[in-house]
């Protein structure tokens, strides 16, 4: 029996994510690895970290003693679980890198690909 919905899902035309919208993995496809004589293994396709140039800076935060990346995400982005957006926009892999040096500046940006005022 041909199932058109399953065909669309299998082809990746419809994007249904098992991750919430505030997750860095929202929209990342889940696929399976078929193995002979074994159960298939489900895995996430690779999430490519965007280049910081893809983000429009709207303001900067100067790090002070005691700052935490989750608190900065809550303050500037409205959700502490969006800390990964600050990491992506500032080109860091470890979240603690953003706040470990007092006086460093953290770029607060629009989401990836959303143009800012100076982007035309």
N, C-alpha and C positions, 0 to 999 in steps of 0.2 A: 504494500500500500504506500502510495506517495503522500508524504505529509509536507505541504508547501511551507508551513511555519518552521518545521525542523530543517528544511532545506535552506531557508533564509538564515536561520541561526547558525547552522553549520558553515555557511558561506561567509559569515561575519557581517552580513548586511545589516542585521538588527543588533544593536549593542545593548545587551542587558548585563549589568554589572552586579556582582555579588557583593561589592564593596560600597559603603555609603559615599555620598557625594563629597564629603570632606576628606576622604582617604586619597593618598597619593596613588593608589592602585585603582581608583574608580575609572572605568573605561578601558582598563587593561584586559585584554582577552585571556580567557582561560582555555587551554587546549589540552589534548591528551597525547601521550606517547603510547602507541600500540606496541605490545611485546608479545612474541610468540609464546604460547603456553603460560602466560601470566596475565594478571589483571592489568588493564591500562593504568598509566600514571597520569593524573591531572597535574598541570602546572601553569603558572602565569607566564605569558609571553614577556619578553624583556621590556622594561620601562626605560626609555632613554631619557636621561636627565637633560633638560633644555639648557641652552647657553644663557648666561645672565643677560646677554644683549637682547634676548627676546622679551624682556620685562621692562615696562615703563615705570620708572621711579616716580613716586608721588611725594615722598618725604624720606628723611633719614632719622634714625634714632642713634644717639650717642650712648654707648654702653656705660652703665654705672655699676658700682659694686652691688652684687646681689641680683642683678638681672638674670632672668631665665628665659629661654627661647619660647617656652610654652606660654609664659606670661606676656611676652611681647606679641605673640600671635593673638592672644585673647584681647589685648589692648588695641592693637592696630587692625586686626582682621576679624575680630569678633568671635573667634573660636580657637581655643588652645590647641586643638588637634590639627590646625592648619599650619603648625610650625614648619612642616616640610616645604611649604611655599616660600617661607623666608630662606630656608636652606637652598632651595633651587635658585631663587633670585640672587642670592649672594655667592653662589658657586662653592658651597661647602658640602662635604659629605657627612660630617659628624655635627649634629645640632649644637653641641657644646662649644664648637669653634666660634659661633656667632657672639657668644657672651663671655668668653674666657679672658679677654683683654680689655680692661677698663679704658675708655676713651675711643675704642674702635667705633666705626660707624656701620650701622646695619641699614641697608636699603629696604624701604617699605615700598612695595610695588603693587601694581595692578596684576591680575592673573596673567599667566603666560599668553602672549599673543594679543592681549587687549591693548590697543594703542592709547598712548597718553596724549596730552595737549601738544607736546613738541614733536610727536611722531607723524603728524600730518593727517 
